[in-house]
Amino acid sequence: MRFSFTEDQRALAGAVREVLEKTCPPEAVRSGPRPGPGWRALAEVGLLGAHVPEQYGGLGLTPLDTVLAFEETGRCAVPGPLVETAVAAPLLVPAARLAEIAAGTLVVSVASPYLPDADLADLHVVGALVAPHGELDLTPHPSVDATRPLTAAPGDWTSPALDHAALATAAQLLGLGRRLQEEAVGYAGQRRQFGKVIGSFQAVKHQLADVAVALEFAAPLVYRAAYALAHDAPGAARDVSAAKLAASRAAHRAARTALQVHGAIGYTDELDLRLWLNRVWALRPAWGDDGLHRARLRAALLESPATARLP
């Protein structure tokens, strides 16, 4: 398969990056209100309503149209249930509420398996159940990311929006991985040991190179999955699982390497690095952990006609 992103698709991603750099800097993510001005900015550029049909005030775009834009939202660690509201909710909530999503006035938390940012949400969605805030019996659940609190909800969380939301989450993980790579490379060029910057050490170069390779291998899988979903390809679910696995692992490698490059200070809240580390660890299990997507990928491969002919 050969394709390149269109000018419009790249322009949307560029607009998202531009507005988030202004409205969602690290200090706003760290201490600002959730979801904050970044949320309103994303509504204004159309990302919140990107997957809402045009007749309800949205843009009616495909996953391929928005995958680069969601990568940018990961890069900035945007607070709030963004994937749940902008990607999952248009597939799950009543049509009468879609215009509110496009306008940025309706916040939706969808279990995957836990409800993220349930305290902010106007609607809670657990499986096929859609309930207004306050109607479900919710229990706070520990979260590694203070900017993404979790809540446990009763019932089966399995959702028809799984593939679309998992793809958008994979794109966010890819963006997070790229941001962590930038932070690690930048710090390696400044931190000095034994009279030299640590970026000149061969061992550090190898680790940073491994991160770059992991991200470059994950990106085509994420883009392939977006293409498959946009064109309703028969193997779309398989491609999404491959993308989520690759992006999760690449982002985890980037997080681990960035932490090693920064040393002990990387564990502290003193650095903004903690924001991206926490978000990677929070998003890896969201919309299917590695075990779930490995199982889906294995089942798809074993059931394929080509694999069935193998001895």
C-alpha positions as MATLAB code, in Angstrom:
seq = 'MRFSFTEDQRALAGAVREVLEKTCPPEAVRSGPRPGPGWRALAEVGLLGAHVPEQYGGLGLTPLDTVLAFEETGRCAVPGPLVETAVAAPLLVPAARLAEIAAGTLVVSVASPYLPDADLADLHVVGALVAPHGELDLTPHPSVDATRPLTAAPGDWTSPALDHAALATAAQLLGLGRRLQEEAVGYAGQRRQFGKVIGSFQAVKHQLADVAVALEFAAPLVYRAAYALAHDAPGAARDVSAAKLAASRAAHRAARTALQVHGAIGYTDELDLRLWLNRVWALRPAWGDDGLHRARLRAALLESPATARLP';
ca = [
       0.000    0.000    0.000;
       1.309    3.462   -0.931;
      -0.231    6.697    0.202;
       0.757   10.093    1.506;
      -1.205   12.451    3.705;
      -3.103   15.205    1.946;
      -2.501   18.897    2.449;
      -5.757   19.170    4.386;
      -4.805   16.350    6.738;
      -1.417   17.915    7.413;
      -3.007   21.351    7.801;
      -5.373   20.068   10.500;
      -2.438   18.577   12.402;
      -0.514   21.815   12.026;
      -3.438   23.853   13.309;
      -3.802   21.551   16.306;
      -0.110   21.855   17.133;
      -0.227   25.641   16.811;
      -3.195   26.154   19.106;
      -1.970   23.648   21.684;
       1.458   25.269   21.894;
      -0.351   28.484   22.842;
      -3.098   27.127   25.077;
      -1.714   23.875   26.482;
       1.910   24.378   27.585;
       3.287   22.012   30.260;
       2.492   24.431   33.073;
      -1.166   24.471   32.016;
      -1.289   20.668   31.995;
       0.436   20.503   35.360;
      -1.639   22.963   37.376;
      -4.329   24.405   35.129;
      -8.015   23.499   35.271;
      -9.155   20.418   33.411;
      -9.940   20.225   30.572;
      -8.695   23.804   30.255;
      -8.279   26.277   27.395;
      -6.711   23.628   25.168;
     -10.074   21.869   25.048;
     -11.833   25.001   23.835;
      -9.113   25.594   21.269;
      -9.559   22.077   19.878;
     -13.287   22.720   19.535;
     -12.559   25.916   17.614;
     -10.238   24.190   15.111;
     -12.807   21.426   14.660;
     -11.049   18.440   16.210;
     -13.733   17.744   18.825;
     -16.320   17.533   16.068;
     -14.063   15.950   13.478;
     -15.851   12.583   13.677;
     -19.321   14.056   14.125;
     -21.399   13.927   10.890;
     -21.802   17.225    9.080;
     -25.578   17.317    9.631;
     -24.884   17.628   13.373;
     -22.341   20.420   13.065;
     -19.217   18.293   12.732;
     -16.696   17.774    9.955;
     -17.509   14.152    9.122;
     -13.844   13.187    8.830;
     -12.291    9.714    8.789;
      -9.637    8.262   11.121;
      -7.090    8.819    8.358;
      -7.965   12.516    8.308;
      -7.346   12.955   12.037;
      -4.576   10.518   12.970;
      -1.836   13.153   12.613;
      -3.872   15.615   14.675;
      -4.285   13.121   17.525;
      -0.563   12.518   17.413;
      -0.161   16.221   18.184;
      -2.561   16.000   21.125;
      -0.369   13.273   22.581;
       2.716   15.391   22.114;
       1.140   18.078   24.322;
      -0.439   15.637   26.822;
      -3.804   17.391   26.498;
      -5.850   16.897   29.688;
      -9.446   15.703   29.595;
     -11.171   12.672   28.012;
     -10.302   13.755   24.464;
     -10.343   10.407   22.668;
     -13.453    9.384   24.579;
     -15.336   12.556   23.649;
     -14.084   13.208   20.115;
     -13.665    9.643   18.819;
     -15.670    7.153   20.892;
     -18.702    9.262   21.837;
     -19.864   10.023   18.252;
     -20.271    6.259   17.823;
     -22.044    5.704   21.147;
     -24.191    8.622   22.317;
     -27.635    9.590   20.994;
     -27.586   11.650   17.805;
     -29.355   14.480   19.622;
     -26.181   15.120   21.660;
     -23.694   15.144   18.775;
     -23.967   18.870   18.094;
     -22.870   19.521   21.669;
     -19.747   17.445   21.132;
     -18.871   19.413   18.002;
     -19.385   22.671   19.877;
     -17.166   21.558   22.730;
     -19.920   21.864   25.340;
     -20.420   18.145   26.031;
     -17.693   16.131   27.760;
     -18.047   12.352   27.638;
     -16.161    9.720   29.623;
     -16.163    6.208   28.157;
     -14.971    3.162   30.096;
     -11.890    1.494   28.635;
     -12.004   -0.315   31.121;
     -11.967    2.581   33.616;
     -13.719    5.898   33.137;
     -11.120    8.648   32.686;
     -11.934   12.136   33.968;
     -15.373   11.025   35.138;
     -15.562   14.075   37.380;
     -15.540   16.340   34.306;
     -17.942   14.369   32.166;
     -21.559   15.249   31.432;
     -22.168   11.686   30.224;
     -20.697    8.366   31.362;
     -20.652    5.471   28.900;
     -20.034    1.905   30.073;
     -20.533   -0.652   27.318;
     -23.992   -0.017   25.873;
     -25.092    2.086   28.847;
     -25.137    5.873   28.487;
     -25.900    7.717   31.721;
     -25.844   11.359   32.805;
     -23.307   12.388   35.411;
     -24.364   11.234   38.867;
     -26.536    8.260   37.878;
     -23.905    5.495   38.004;
     -22.340    4.012   41.116;
     -18.710    4.970   40.573;
     -15.630    4.126   42.639;
     -12.362    6.089   42.437;
      -9.483    4.031   41.083;
      -5.758    4.783   41.492;
      -4.182    6.490   38.477;
      -0.508    6.952   37.690;
      -1.384   10.250   35.998;
      -2.822   12.932   38.286;
      -4.087   14.829   35.238;
      -6.087   11.747   34.166;
      -7.982   10.444   37.231;
      -9.739    7.119   36.832;
     -13.038    5.754   38.109;
     -14.273    2.181   38.168;
     -17.795    1.553   36.896;
     -19.983   -1.555   37.083;
     -20.623   -3.643   33.985;
     -18.843   -4.825   30.870;
     -16.848   -2.037   29.217;
     -16.584   -3.739   25.803;
     -17.408   -1.091   23.216;
     -18.091   -0.941   19.458;
     -15.850    2.125   19.485;
     -12.821    0.059   20.545;
     -10.986    0.115   17.215;
     -11.449    3.821   16.553;
     -10.526    4.832   20.096;
      -7.566    2.431   20.258;
      -6.220    3.921   17.030;
      -6.489    7.487   18.337;
      -4.808    6.393   21.574;
      -2.016    4.766   19.564;
      -1.540    8.054   17.731;
      -1.329    9.888   21.061;
       1.265    7.396   22.301;
       3.260    7.985   19.145;
       3.170   11.727   19.774;
       4.177   11.212   23.394;
       7.070    9.024   22.313;
       8.296   11.665   19.888;
       8.082   14.360   22.571;
      10.028   12.212   25.042;
      12.626   11.511   22.372;
      13.060   15.252   21.834;
      13.386   15.858   25.561;
      15.951   13.073   25.963;
      18.067   14.212   23.013;
      17.969   17.817   24.189;
      18.991   16.923   27.746;
      21.711   14.551   26.552;
      23.260   17.499   24.746;
      23.362   19.530   27.980;
      24.045   17.164   30.860;
      27.753   16.666   31.526;
      29.641   13.835   33.193;
      33.397   13.305   33.322;
      33.837   16.611   31.528;
      31.747   15.625   28.499;
      28.087   15.875   27.505;
      26.489   12.472   27.968;
      25.168   12.579   24.419;
      28.714   11.886   23.238;
      28.792    8.528   25.043;
      28.281    5.537   22.791;
      25.901    3.789   25.205;
      23.607    6.826   25.318;
      23.701    7.151   21.536;
      22.630    3.519   21.197;
      19.682    3.976   23.536;
      18.484    7.088   21.729;
      18.905    5.348   18.380;
      16.798    2.422   19.606;
      14.033    4.859   20.529;
      14.175    6.485   17.093;
      13.969    3.090   15.384;
      11.032    1.962   17.539;
       9.082    5.139   16.780;
       9.837    4.980   13.057;
       8.650    1.378   12.897;
       5.500    2.121   14.917;
       4.394    5.133   12.863;
       3.632    3.236    9.605;
       1.565    0.710   11.560;
      -0.493    3.505   13.112;
      -1.008    5.147    9.716;
      -1.855    1.802    8.107;
      -4.501    1.168   10.758;
      -5.974    4.621   10.126;
      -6.144    3.850    6.411;
      -7.781    0.473    7.088;
     -10.445    1.973    9.347;
     -11.141    4.805    6.925;
     -11.698    2.325    4.091;
     -13.489   -0.372    6.140;
     -10.799   -2.890    5.247;
     -11.476   -6.503    6.318;
      -8.310   -6.598    8.433;
      -8.878   -3.257   10.167;
      -9.185   -4.727   13.674;
      -5.939   -6.662   13.185;
      -4.183   -3.512   11.970;
      -5.447   -1.489   14.930;
      -4.134   -4.055   17.393;
      -0.752   -4.127   15.653;
      -0.640   -0.323   15.778;
      -1.617   -0.089   19.450;
       0.997   -2.689   20.413;
       3.777   -1.039   18.441;
       2.953    2.487   19.610;
       2.651    1.373   23.253;
       6.011   -0.355   23.189;
       7.751    2.469   21.339;
       6.370    5.076   23.750;
       7.380    2.921   26.707;
      10.923    2.623   25.334;
      11.034    6.390   24.822;
       9.814    6.962   28.391;
      12.319    4.552   29.901;
      15.210    6.017   27.919;
      14.232    9.612   28.711;
      14.143    8.712   32.389;
      17.574    7.083   32.220;
      19.058   10.037   30.355;
      17.715   12.524   32.899;
      18.735   10.445   35.880;
      17.126   10.707   39.317;
      15.746   14.175   38.654;
      13.470   12.612   36.031;
      11.428   11.035   38.825;
      10.630   14.378   40.411;
       7.819   16.809   39.766;
      10.421   19.495   39.255;
      10.666   18.634   35.551;
       7.883   18.676   32.976;
       9.213   15.293   31.851;
       6.975   13.703   34.465;
       3.867   14.836   32.577;
       4.745   12.829   29.466;
       6.047    9.847   31.421;
       2.821    9.597   33.405;
       0.666    9.961   30.323;
       2.487    7.124   28.546;
       2.004    4.850   31.544;
      -1.663    5.876   31.762;
      -2.469    5.342   28.075;
      -0.745    1.996   27.582;
      -3.641    0.026   29.183;
      -6.367    2.344   27.821;
      -8.578    0.901   25.081;
      -7.011   -2.511   25.404;
      -3.725   -3.367   27.078;
      -0.911   -5.257   25.375;
      -2.415   -8.607   26.361;
      -5.766   -7.863   24.745;
      -4.235   -6.621   21.503;
      -1.746   -9.484   21.333;
      -4.653  -11.897   21.650;
      -6.609  -10.115   18.904;
      -3.575  -10.043   16.635;
      -2.800  -13.694   17.259;
      -6.394  -14.722   16.549;
      -6.465  -12.701   13.317;
      -3.214  -14.209   12.085;
      -4.157  -17.778   12.957;
      -7.535  -17.445   11.278;
      -6.179  -15.971    8.051;
      -6.223  -18.266    4.976;
      -2.500  -17.747    4.369;
      -1.620  -18.818    7.911;
      -4.012  -21.765    7.818;
      -1.982  -23.323    4.972;
       1.178  -23.386    7.088;
       2.186  -26.786    8.488;
];
